[in-house]
């Protein structure tokens, strides 16, 4: 039996029973991170804005939450930059101004 077949045979209650505490802890960790950012003050950051948008996706109740949240963090640009000057590597979220 494959993993996909195993997951498809579980009931909603079995999935919740198995994974709830793990994901509850992750959510509390995100909340604590956002509290630390708030306490530190300063200017808004595009990565925090992306994270908050992704949290809205998680709460909207619509299907395909994982794909829609991932799309928020993805850079869909198709043009290659002519220079790597100023690039610092991966940041985990695309800047909105870079996508447009």
C-alpha positions as CSV (number, residue, x, y, z in Angstrom):
1,X,0.0,0.0,0.0
2,X,1.4,3.4,-0.9
3,X,1.5,6.4,1.3
4,X,-1.2,8.1,-0.8
5,X,-3.5,5.1,-0.4
6,X,-2.9,5.0,3.3
7,X,-3.8,8.7,3.7
8,X,-6.9,8.2,1.6
9,X,-8.2,5.5,3.9
10,X,-8.0,7.7,7.0
11,X,-11.0,9.5,8.3
12,X,-11.0,13.2,9.0
13,X,-11.0,12.4,12.7
14,X,-8.0,10.1,12.4
15,X,-6.1,12.8,10.5
16,X,-6.9,15.3,13.3
17,X,-6.0,12.9,16.0
18,X,-2.6,12.1,14.4
19,X,-1.5,15.6,13.4
20,X,-3.3,18.2,15.4
21,X,-0.8,18.7,18.2
22,X,2.2,19.0,15.8
23,X,0.4,21.7,13.8
24,X,-0.9,23.5,16.8
25,X,2.7,23.9,18.0
26,X,3.7,25.2,14.6
27,X,1.0,27.8,14.7
28,X,1.9,28.9,18.2
29,X,5.5,29.2,17.0
30,X,4.4,31.5,14.1
31,X,2.3,33.6,16.6
32,X,5.4,34.0,18.8
33,X,7.5,35.0,15.9
34,X,5.1,37.7,14.8
35,X,4.9,38.9,18.4
36,X,8.7,39.2,18.5
37,X,8.6,41.1,15.2
38,X,6.0,43.5,16.6
39,X,7.9,44.1,19.7
40,X,11.1,44.9,17.7
41,X,9.2,47.6,15.8
42,X,10.6,49.1,12.6
43,X,9.4,49.2,9.1
44,X,7.2,46.6,7.5
45,X,8.8,43.8,5.7
46,X,7.7,42.1,2.5
47,X,8.3,38.6,4.0
48,X,6.0,39.4,6.9
49,X,3.4,40.7,4.5
50,X,3.6,37.5,2.5
51,X,3.3,35.4,5.7
52,X,0.2,37.3,6.8
53,X,-1.4,36.8,3.3
54,X,-0.6,33.1,3.5
55,X,-2.3,32.9,7.0
56,X,-5.4,34.5,5.4
57,X,-5.3,31.7,2.8
58,X,-5.2,29.1,5.5
59,X,-8.3,30.6,7.2
60,X,-10.4,31.1,4.1
61,X,-11.7,27.5,4.0
62,X,-11.2,27.1,0.3
63,X,-9.5,24.1,-1.4
64,X,-5.8,23.9,-2.4
65,X,-4.6,25.9,0.6
66,X,-1.0,24.6,0.3
67,X,-0.7,25.4,-3.4
68,X,-2.2,28.9,-2.9
69,X,0.0,29.7,0.1
70,X,3.1,28.5,-1.8
71,X,2.2,30.8,-4.7
72,X,2.3,33.8,-2.3
73,X,5.9,33.0,-1.5
74,X,6.9,32.2,-5.1
75,X,8.6,34.5,-7.6
76,X,6.7,34.0,-10.9
77,X,8.9,36.4,-12.9
78,X,10.2,35.0,-16.2
79,X,12.8,37.6,-17.0
80,X,16.4,36.9,-16.0
81,X,18.2,39.7,-14.2
82,X,21.2,41.0,-16.2
83,X,23.3,41.3,-13.0
84,X,23.5,39.6,-9.6
85,X,24.6,42.9,-8.1
86,X,22.8,43.4,-4.8
87,X,21.4,39.9,-4.7
88,X,21.8,38.3,-1.3
89,X,20.5,34.8,-2.0
90,X,17.2,33.3,-1.2
91,X,14.9,35.2,1.2
92,X,11.9,32.9,1.3
93,X,9.4,35.3,-0.4
94,X,9.4,37.4,-3.5
95,X,9.3,41.1,-3.2
96,X,6.0,42.4,-4.6
97,X,7.7,45.1,-6.7
98,X,10.0,42.4,-8.2
99,X,7.0,40.4,-9.4
100,X,5.1,43.2,-11.0
